[in-house]
Protein backbone atom coordinates (compact mmCIF):
# COMPACT_ATOMS: atom_id res chain seq x y z
CA UNK A 1 0.00 0.00 0.00
CA UNK A 2 2.77 2.57 0.75
CA UNK A 3 4.11 2.36 -2.84
CA UNK A 4 0.58 2.87 -4.12
CA UNK A 5 0.26 5.90 -1.85
CA UNK A 6 3.47 7.36 -3.28
CA UNK A 7 2.20 6.96 -6.84
CA UNK A 8 -1.08 8.59 -5.87
CA UNK A 9 0.83 11.43 -4.18
CA UNK A 10 2.64 12.07 -7.47
CA UNK A 11 -0.67 12.15 -9.34
CA UNK A 12 -2.24 14.62 -6.93
CA UNK A 13 0.90 16.75 -6.92
CA UNK A 14 0.77 16.89 -10.72
CA UNK A 15 -2.94 17.75 -10.68
CA UNK A 16 -2.48 20.50 -8.09
CA UNK A 17 -1.28 23.05 -10.66
CA UNK A 18 -3.70 24.76 -13.10
CA UNK A 19 -1.12 24.80 -15.90
CA UNK A 20 -0.66 21.05 -15.66
CA UNK A 21 -4.42 20.47 -15.52
CA UNK A 22 -4.80 22.60 -18.66
CA UNK A 23 -2.10 20.54 -20.40
CA UNK A 24 -3.92 17.34 -19.49
CA UNK A 25 -7.18 18.77 -20.73
CA UNK A 26 -5.54 19.65 -24.06
CA UNK A 27 -3.93 16.21 -24.32
CA UNK A 28 -7.39 14.71 -23.81
CA UNK A 29 -8.03 15.85 -27.38
CA UNK A 30 -5.00 13.93 -28.65
CA UNK A 31 -1.19 13.99 -28.75
CA UNK A 32 0.56 17.34 -29.22
CA UNK A 33 4.06 18.73 -29.52
CA UNK A 34 5.69 20.54 -26.62
CA UNK A 35 5.67 23.70 -28.73
CA UNK A 36 1.91 23.45 -29.37
CA UNK A 37 1.21 22.69 -25.71
CA UNK A 38 3.27 25.65 -24.51
CA UNK A 39 1.68 28.27 -26.80
CA UNK A 40 -1.28 29.24 -24.57
CA UNK A 41 0.98 29.88 -21.57
CA UNK A 42 2.96 33.02 -20.86
CA UNK A 43 6.11 31.37 -19.53
CA UNK A 44 9.59 30.47 -20.67
CA UNK A 45 10.00 27.08 -22.30
CA UNK A 46 12.25 25.72 -19.50
CA UNK A 47 9.54 26.55 -16.96
CA UNK A 48 6.91 24.89 -19.12
CA UNK A 49 9.01 21.77 -19.63
CA UNK A 50 9.30 21.50 -15.85
CA UNK A 51 5.49 21.19 -15.75
CA UNK A 52 5.71 18.43 -18.35
CA UNK A 53 8.38 16.68 -16.27
CA UNK A 54 6.07 16.69 -13.22
CA UNK A 55 3.27 15.22 -15.34
CA UNK A 56 5.61 12.52 -16.65
CA UNK A 57 6.92 11.71 -13.18
CA UNK A 58 3.32 11.38 -12.01
CA UNK A 59 2.69 8.90 -14.81
CA UNK A 60 0.02 11.11 -16.36
CA UNK A 61 1.72 11.70 -19.71
CA UNK A 62 4.42 10.16 -21.84
CA UNK A 63 6.56 11.79 -24.46
CA UNK A 64 8.64 10.63 -27.36
CA UNK A 65 10.93 12.32 -29.77
CA UNK A 66 9.87 12.26 -33.41
CA UNK A 67 12.69 13.78 -35.42
CA UNK A 68 13.41 17.09 -33.73
CA UNK A 69 9.95 17.39 -32.16
CA UNK A 70 8.91 16.03 -28.75
CA UNK A 71 5.33 14.71 -28.80
CA UNK A 72 3.32 14.25 -25.59
CA UNK A 73 0.28 12.12 -25.00
CA UNK A 74 -1.91 11.38 -22.02
CA UNK A 75 -1.68 8.14 -20.02
CA UNK A 76 -5.16 7.67 -18.52
CA UNK A 77 -4.23 4.75 -16.23
CA UNK A 78 -2.89 7.02 -13.47
CA UNK A 79 -5.98 9.22 -13.69
CA UNK A 80 -8.06 6.09 -13.17
CA UNK A 81 -6.17 5.41 -9.94
CA UNK A 82 -7.04 8.90 -8.66
CA UNK A 83 -10.64 8.43 -9.74
CA UNK A 84 -10.81 5.12 -7.84
CA UNK A 85 -9.40 6.85 -4.74
CA UNK A 86 -12.16 9.48 -4.95
CA UNK A 87 -14.79 6.77 -5.45
CA UNK A 88 -13.51 4.89 -2.40
CA UNK A 89 -13.60 8.08 -0.33
CA UNK A 90 -17.11 8.90 -1.55
CA UNK A 91 -18.35 5.40 -0.65
CA UNK A 92 -16.75 5.66 2.78
CA UNK A 93 -18.36 9.01 3.53
CA UNK A 94 -21.73 8.08 2.07
CA UNK A 95 -21.76 5.05 4.37
CA UNK A 96 -20.90 7.21 7.37
CA UNK A 97 -23.55 9.78 6.48
CA UNK A 98 -26.17 7.04 5.95
CA UNK A 99 -25.38 5.63 9.41
CA UNK A 100 -25.58 9.12 10.92
CA UNK A 101 -28.91 9.72 9.20
CA UNK A 102 -30.27 6.41 10.50
CA UNK A 103 -29.02 7.26 13.99
CA UNK A 104 -30.73 10.68 13.92
CA UNK A 105 -33.97 9.17 12.64
CA UNK A 106 -33.82 6.60 15.44
CA UNK A 107 -33.30 9.37 18.01
CA UNK A 108 -36.22 11.33 16.60
CA UNK A 109 -38.49 8.26 16.81
CA UNK A 110 -37.47 7.64 20.41
CA UNK A 111 -37.99 11.30 21.27
CA UNK A 112 -41.61 11.43 20.08
C-alpha positions as CSV (number, residue, x, y, z in Angstrom):
1,X,0.0,0.0,0.0
2,X,2.8,2.6,0.7
3,X,4.1,2.4,-2.8
4,X,0.6,2.9,-4.1
5,X,0.3,5.9,-1.8
6,X,3.5,7.4,-3.3
7,X,2.2,7.0,-6.8
8,X,-1.1,8.6,-5.9
9,X,0.8,11.4,-4.2
10,X,2.6,12.1,-7.5
11,X,-0.7,12.2,-9.3
12,X,-2.2,14.6,-6.9
13,X,0.9,16.7,-6.9
14,X,0.8,16.9,-10.7
15,X,-2.9,17.8,-10.7
16,X,-2.5,20.5,-8.1
17,X,-1.3,23.0,-10.7
18,X,-3.7,24.8,-13.1
19,X,-1.1,24.8,-15.9
20,X,-0.7,21.0,-15.7
21,X,-4.4,20.5,-15.5
22,X,-4.8,22.6,-18.7
23,X,-2.1,20.5,-20.4
24,X,-3.9,17.3,-19.5
25,X,-7.2,18.8,-20.7
26,X,-5.5,19.7,-24.1
27,X,-3.9,16.2,-24.3
28,X,-7.4,14.7,-23.8
29,X,-8.0,15.8,-27.4
30,X,-5.0,13.9,-28.7
31,X,-1.2,14.0,-28.8
32,X,0.6,17.3,-29.2
33,X,4.1,18.7,-29.5
34,X,5.7,20.5,-26.6
35,X,5.7,23.7,-28.7
36,X,1.9,23.4,-29.4
37,X,1.2,22.7,-25.7
38,X,3.3,25.6,-24.5
39,X,1.7,28.3,-26.8
40,X,-1.3,29.2,-24.6
41,X,1.0,29.9,-21.6
42,X,3.0,33.0,-20.9
43,X,6.1,31.4,-19.5
44,X,9.6,30.5,-20.7
45,X,10.0,27.1,-22.3
46,X,12.3,25.7,-19.5
47,X,9.5,26.5,-17.0
48,X,6.9,24.9,-19.1
49,X,9.0,21.8,-19.6
50,X,9.3,21.5,-15.8
51,X,5.5,21.2,-15.7
52,X,5.7,18.4,-18.3
53,X,8.4,16.7,-16.3
54,X,6.1,16.7,-13.2
55,X,3.3,15.2,-15.3
56,X,5.6,12.5,-16.7
57,X,6.9,11.7,-13.2
58,X,3.3,11.4,-12.0
59,X,2.7,8.9,-14.8
60,X,0.0,11.1,-16.4
61,X,1.7,11.7,-19.7
62,X,4.4,10.2,-21.8
63,X,6.6,11.8,-24.5
64,X,8.6,10.6,-27.4
65,X,10.9,12.3,-29.8
66,X,9.9,12.3,-33.4
67,X,12.7,13.8,-35.4
68,X,13.4,17.1,-33.7
69,X,10.0,17.4,-32.2
70,X,8.9,16.0,-28.8
71,X,5.3,14.7,-28.8
72,X,3.3,14.2,-25.6
73,X,0.3,12.1,-25.0
74,X,-1.9,11.4,-22.0
75,X,-1.7,8.1,-20.0
76,X,-5.2,7.7,-18.5
77,X,-4.2,4.7,-16.2
78,X,-2.9,7.0,-13.5
79,X,-6.0,9.2,-13.7
80,X,-8.1,6.1,-13.2
81,X,-6.2,5.4,-9.9
82,X,-7.0,8.9,-8.7
83,X,-10.6,8.4,-9.7
84,X,-10.8,5.1,-7.8
85,X,-9.4,6.9,-4.7
86,X,-12.2,9.5,-5.0
87,X,-14.8,6.8,-5.5
88,X,-13.5,4.9,-2.4
89,X,-13.6,8.1,-0.3
90,X,-17.1,8.9,-1.5
91,X,-18.4,5.4,-0.7
92,X,-16.8,5.7,2.8
93,X,-18.4,9.0,3.5
94,X,-21.7,8.1,2.1
95,X,-21.8,5.1,4.4
96,X,-20.9,7.2,7.4
97,X,-23.5,9.8,6.5
98,X,-26.2,7.0,6.0
99,X,-25.4,5.6,9.4
100,X,-25.6,9.1,10.9
101,X,-28.9,9.7,9.2
102,X,-30.3,6.4,10.5
103,X,-29.0,7.3,14.0
104,X,-30.7,10.7,13.9
105,X,-34.0,9.2,12.6
106,X,-33.8,6.6,15.4
107,X,-33.3,9.4,18.0
108,X,-36.2,11.3,16.6
109,X,-38.5,8.3,16.8
110,X,-37.5,7.6,20.4
111,X,-38.0,11.3,21.3
112,X,-41.6,11.4,20.1
